[in-house]
Amino acid sequence: MNATQSKDYGIALLRISLGVMFIAHGVVLKLFTFGLAGTAGFFESLGLPAFLAYVVFGMEAVGGILLVLGVRTREVSAALIPVLAGALWVHSGNGWVFSNAGGGWEYPAYLIVLSAAQVLLGEGAFALGKSKVATERLVATQSAA
């Protein structure tokens, strides 16, 4: 395995694990644990419109699937950053550690950093949708050889 393959595998590991996290957070937590109506009620208790819970659920579930598949990775990661910023806002009053009552803000902050890194890095290996940047890098590497 060469350095380029190692880097592409590492980027894919980030992309896939981030996607699985979004699927789990959207589907397992919002749908199966609290229910969408319960999640909407929580959003309302924060002063947010209830319909936003459904938007966030859809973005997390669909965005997570697209990340796992490697489709529009940069765009999806960028689109999910505002969702994470909202989670950061919700948990900001609960302290740093996520194991605090109500969950602290460390995990949403960390996920924002991971998502921003994914925007910068692209899709990596095993992606269904290869970006133009990755293709140009491959062509440039082959031309130089």
Rosetta silent file (secondary structure, phi, psi, omega in degrees, C-alpha in Angstrom):
SEQUENCE: MNATQSKDYGIALLRISLGVMFIAHGVVLKLFTFGLAGTAGFFESLGLPAFLAYVVFGMEAVGGILLVLGVRTREVSAALIPVLAGALWVHSGNGWVFSNAGGGWEYPAYLIVLSAAQVLLGEGAFALGKSKVATERLVATQSAA
SCORE:     score description
SCORE:     0.000 S_00000001
   1 L     0.000  129.181  179.554    0.000    0.000    0.000 S_00000001
   2 L   -93.309  177.463 -175.722    1.428    3.359   -1.006 S_00000001
   3 H   -63.411  -37.757 -179.951    0.994    6.748    0.662 S_00000001
   4 H   -66.130  -42.935  177.701   -1.858    7.822   -1.648 S_00000001
   5 H   -63.467  -43.143  178.821   -3.814    4.628   -0.960 S_00000001
   6 H   -59.437  -43.977  179.808   -3.260    4.993    2.795 S_00000001
   7 H   -63.984  -44.791 -179.795   -4.503    8.576    2.680 S_00000001
   8 H   -64.307  -36.309  176.480   -7.566    7.625    0.616 S_00000001
   9 H   -67.723  -40.579  177.679   -8.385    4.774    3.021 S_00000001
  10 H   -63.099  -42.342  177.958   -8.049    7.120    6.001 S_00000001
  11 H   -64.285  -40.262  177.870  -10.345    9.672    4.366 S_00000001
  12 H   -64.251  -39.055  178.132  -12.865    6.896    3.615 S_00000001
  13 H   -61.462  -43.330  176.192  -12.727    5.766    7.244 S_00000001
  14 H   -61.280  -48.034 -176.892  -13.560    9.311    8.353 S_00000001
  15 H   -61.912  -47.506 -176.567  -16.378    9.592    5.797 S_00000001
  16 H   -68.466  -43.234  179.849  -17.981    6.236    6.583 S_00000001
  17 H   -67.250  -36.504  176.463  -17.765    6.617   10.372 S_00000001
  18 H   -65.385  -41.461  177.576  -19.193   10.142   10.165 S_00000001
  19 H   -62.935  -44.068  178.500  -22.027    8.830    7.986 S_00000001
  20 H   -62.662  -39.628  178.176  -22.802    5.994   10.389 S_00000001
  21 H   -61.761  -44.476  179.343  -22.853    8.489   13.265 S_00000001
  22 H   -65.040  -40.114  177.116  -25.380   10.694   11.434 S_00000001
  23 H   -61.611  -48.468 -179.005  -27.573    7.682   10.589 S_00000001
  24 H   -61.872  -43.774 -177.754  -27.466    6.492   14.210 S_00000001
  25 H   -67.429  -40.132 -179.717  -28.172    9.950   15.600 S_00000001
  26 H   -75.132  -53.604 -173.467  -31.030   10.604   13.204 S_00000001
  27 H   -78.862  -52.213 -175.541  -32.684    7.209   12.977 S_00000001
  28 H   -69.624  -48.765 -175.730  -31.876    5.564   16.320 S_00000001
  29 H   -77.081  -55.136 -173.220  -32.122    8.620   18.557 S_00000001
  30 H   -75.885  -38.226 -176.671  -34.709   10.835   16.876 S_00000001
  31 H   -87.737  -55.676 -173.100  -36.929    8.185   15.276 S_00000001
  32 H   -83.620  -34.950 -176.752  -36.689    5.081   17.471 S_00000001
  33 H   -83.857  -56.204 -176.696  -35.800    6.524   20.892 S_00000001
  34 L   -96.719  -20.258 -173.263  -37.737    9.785   21.127 S_00000001
  35 H    76.465  152.255 -178.114  -40.000    9.430   18.081 S_00000001
  36 H   -66.685  -35.722  177.554  -40.353   12.224   15.569 S_00000001
  37 H   -66.043  -40.261  177.223  -43.278   13.739   17.473 S_00000001
  38 H   -65.309  -40.007  177.034  -41.227   13.690   20.686 S_00000001
  39 H   -64.671  -41.143  177.672  -38.285   15.258   18.882 S_00000001
  40 H   -62.891  -39.289  176.511  -40.590   17.937   17.473 S_00000001
  41 H   -63.466  -39.333  176.957  -41.850   18.616   20.995 S_00000001
  42 H   -63.466  -43.986  178.240  -38.274   18.983   22.222 S_00000001
  43 H   -59.593  -42.664  178.210  -37.542   21.455   19.434 S_00000001
  44 H   -63.069  -36.851  179.561  -40.643   23.441   20.431 S_00000001
  45 H   -65.588  -20.818  177.194  -39.499   23.463   24.077 S_00000001
  46 L   -89.674   -4.761 -177.845  -36.345   25.195   22.854 S_00000001
  47 L    90.936   10.593  178.908  -38.381   27.810   21.012 S_00000001
  48 L   -96.511  152.357  177.135  -37.726   26.274   17.599 S_00000001
  49 L   -65.714  141.590 -177.353  -40.496   25.427   15.126 S_00000001
  50 L   -59.457  -37.631 -177.097  -41.612   21.795   15.372 S_00000001
  51 H   -61.093  -23.415 -179.439  -41.207   21.182   11.625 S_00000001
  52 H   -63.717  -28.648  177.404  -37.480   21.793   12.015 S_00000001
  53 H   -61.792  -39.180 -179.845  -37.187   18.456   13.846 S_00000001
  54 H   -70.577  -36.825  177.232  -38.355   16.668   10.703 S_00000001
  55 H   -64.538  -47.005  179.837  -35.913   18.644    8.557 S_00000001
  56 H   -63.222  -43.767  177.141  -33.025   17.804   10.901 S_00000001
  57 H   -57.379  -48.488  179.998  -34.056   14.134   10.999 S_00000001
  58 H   -62.008  -42.627  179.738  -34.148   14.003    7.190 S_00000001
  59 H   -64.050  -42.836 -179.737  -30.820   15.772    6.833 S_00000001
  60 H   -67.376  -45.222 -177.197  -29.118   13.454    9.325 S_00000001
  61 H   -68.261  -52.757 -178.802  -30.607   10.248    7.906 S_00000001
  62 H   -68.237  -43.045  178.384  -30.197   11.047    4.205 S_00000001
  63 H   -60.266  -41.597  178.151  -26.906   12.864    4.740 S_00000001
  64 H   -62.328  -43.085  178.395  -25.530    9.907    6.691 S_00000001
  65 H   -62.919  -44.484  179.753  -26.490    7.465    3.944 S_00000001
  66 H   -63.135  -37.191  177.284  -24.915    9.694    1.278 S_00000001
  67 H   -65.955  -46.020  178.990  -21.712    9.936    3.319 S_00000001
  68 H   -57.893  -41.173 -179.436  -21.488    6.164    3.783 S_00000001
  69 H   -77.436  -19.128 -178.610  -21.955    5.727    0.035 S_00000001
  70 L    78.321   40.503  179.888  -19.548    8.528   -0.815 S_00000001
  71 L  -110.010  122.567  178.754  -22.011   10.597   -2.850 S_00000001
  72 L    52.026   46.151 -172.503  -21.513   14.400   -2.921 S_00000001
  73 H   -56.132  -49.112 -178.320  -19.313   14.057    0.161 S_00000001
  74 H   -62.473  -45.929 -177.202  -18.059   17.638    0.352 S_00000001
  75 H   -65.890  -42.795 -179.902  -21.499   19.146   -0.196 S_00000001
  76 H   -64.617  -45.111  179.363  -23.237   16.812    2.267 S_00000001
  77 H   -60.859  -42.068  178.558  -20.617   17.404    4.954 S_00000001
  78 H   -65.520  -39.565 -179.099  -20.937   21.169    4.492 S_00000001
  79 H   -67.434  -26.764 -178.788  -24.738   20.994    4.613 S_00000001
  80 H   -84.439  -13.774  179.533  -24.643   19.092    7.909 S_00000001
  81 H   -61.026  -43.441  176.677  -22.439   21.654    9.693 S_00000001
  82 H   -62.185  -32.558  175.529  -25.398   23.992   10.441 S_00000001
  83 H   -62.723  -43.988  179.174  -27.281   21.027   11.965 S_00000001
  84 H   -67.925  -35.405  176.873  -24.289   20.396   14.207 S_00000001
  85 H   -63.472  -37.180  175.167  -24.044   24.105   15.029 S_00000001
  86 H   -63.324  -42.330  177.561  -27.658   23.890   16.198 S_00000001
  87 H   -64.810  -37.987  176.801  -26.774   20.913   18.399 S_00000001
  88 H   -60.812  -43.270  178.385  -23.812   22.870   19.750 S_00000001
  89 H   -62.626  -44.728 -178.619  -26.172   25.717   20.638 S_00000001
  90 H   -61.067  -40.829 -174.819  -28.642   23.347   22.326 S_00000001
  91 H   -92.881   -2.102 -173.342  -25.926   21.733   24.468 S_00000001
  92 H   -61.751  -31.003 -179.522  -23.849   24.870   25.118 S_00000001
  93 H   -83.600   -0.889 -174.761  -25.388   25.524   28.529 S_00000001
  94 H   -97.889    6.462 -178.342  -24.737   21.998   29.769 S_00000001
  95 L    89.898  179.778 -173.054  -20.966   22.277   30.170 S_00000001
  96 L   -74.526  -50.772 -169.107  -18.133   20.721   28.218 S_00000001
  97 L   -75.754  131.722 -176.413  -18.461   16.974   28.843 S_00000001
  98 L   -69.769  -16.250  177.366  -21.164   15.191   26.860 S_00000001
  99 L   -81.376   -3.154  174.216  -21.873   12.860   29.795 S_00000001
 100 L   -62.939  161.203  175.523  -23.215   15.869   31.768 S_00000001
 101 L   -57.319  128.123 -178.594  -26.970   16.092   32.334 S_00000001
 102 L    81.043   -2.720  178.799  -28.495   17.127   29.010 S_00000001
 103 L    76.368  125.943  177.704  -25.225   16.428   27.204 S_00000001
 104 L   -79.635 -174.965 -173.795  -22.335   18.881   26.996 S_00000001
 105 L   -98.471    1.517 -177.412  -21.059   20.617   23.896 S_00000001
 106 H   -63.408  -42.906 -175.721  -17.810   18.687   23.310 S_00000001
 107 H   -68.716  -47.847  176.335  -19.317   16.090   20.939 S_00000001
 108 H   -60.889  -37.396  178.410  -21.165   18.518   18.635 S_00000001
 109 H   -63.411  -43.642  179.169  -18.048   20.719   18.511 S_00000001
 110 H   -63.029  -40.716  179.565  -15.896   17.707   17.608 S_00000001
 111 H   -68.083  -31.326  173.650  -18.341   16.632   14.902 S_00000001
 112 H   -62.604  -44.358  178.931  -18.226   20.127   13.384 S_00000001
 113 H   -62.915  -44.345  178.827  -14.435   19.791   13.131 S_00000001
 114 H   -62.620  -42.065  179.359  -14.744   16.312   11.583 S_00000001
 115 H   -65.406  -40.956  177.396  -17.331   17.541    9.078 S_00000001
 116 H   -63.463  -40.083  176.823  -15.152   20.521    8.139 S_00000001
 117 H   -62.387  -40.434  178.856  -12.206   18.154    7.634 S_00000001
 118 H   -63.649  -38.784  176.292  -14.390   15.985    5.388 S_00000001
 119 H   -58.565  -43.524 -177.556  -15.311   19.052    3.326 S_00000001
 120 H   -72.854  -34.825 -173.515  -11.609   19.754    2.827 S_00000001
 121 H   -87.322  -29.053 -176.530  -10.553   16.137    2.185 S_00000001
 122 L    88.759 -155.672 -168.908  -13.320   14.879   -0.100 S_00000001
 123 L   -91.109  -26.722 -177.166  -14.569   11.330   -0.350 S_00000001
 124 L    73.730 -159.562 -176.400  -11.511    9.056   -0.207 S_00000001
 125 L   -75.268  163.445  173.134  -11.610    5.410   -1.286 S_00000001
 126 L    61.748   27.462 -179.337  -14.711    3.266   -1.916 S_00000001
 127 L   -96.747  139.956  176.957  -16.925    6.208   -2.887 S_00000001
 128 L   -72.945  -32.169 -178.787  -19.689    5.889   -5.455 S_00000001
 129 L  -113.529   99.133  179.244  -19.306    9.519   -6.501 S_00000001
 130 L   -81.106  131.961 -178.785  -15.736   10.492   -7.224 S_00000001
 131 L   -77.250  159.789  178.360  -15.176   14.236   -7.227 S_00000001
 132 H   -61.243  -36.516 -179.352  -13.516   16.108  -10.081 S_00000001
 133 H   -60.997  -45.954  179.989  -10.686   17.118   -7.719 S_00000001
 134 H   -63.725  -40.259  179.166   -9.824   13.479   -6.995 S_00000001
 135 H   -64.483  -43.036  178.763   -9.924   12.650  -10.716 S_00000001
 136 H   -64.058  -37.616  178.338   -7.651   15.566  -11.580 S_00000001
 137 H   -63.809  -42.482  179.715   -5.179   14.483   -8.863 S_00000001
 138 H   -63.683  -45.107  179.802   -5.134   10.940  -10.297 S_00000001
 139 H   -63.483  -42.702  179.565   -4.572   12.175  -13.850 S_00000001
 140 H   -63.999  -39.406  178.636   -1.789   14.528  -12.709 S_00000001
 141 H   -65.778  -42.798  179.552   -0.107   11.696  -10.790 S_00000001
 142 H   -68.902  -34.662  179.891   -0.277    9.329  -13.769 S_00000001
 143 H   -68.801  -34.169 -178.250    1.008   12.012  -16.165 S_00000001
 144 H   -74.670  -22.396 -176.176    4.015   12.704  -13.954 S_00000001
 145 L   -77.397    0.000    0.000    4.986    9.016  -13.844 S_00000001
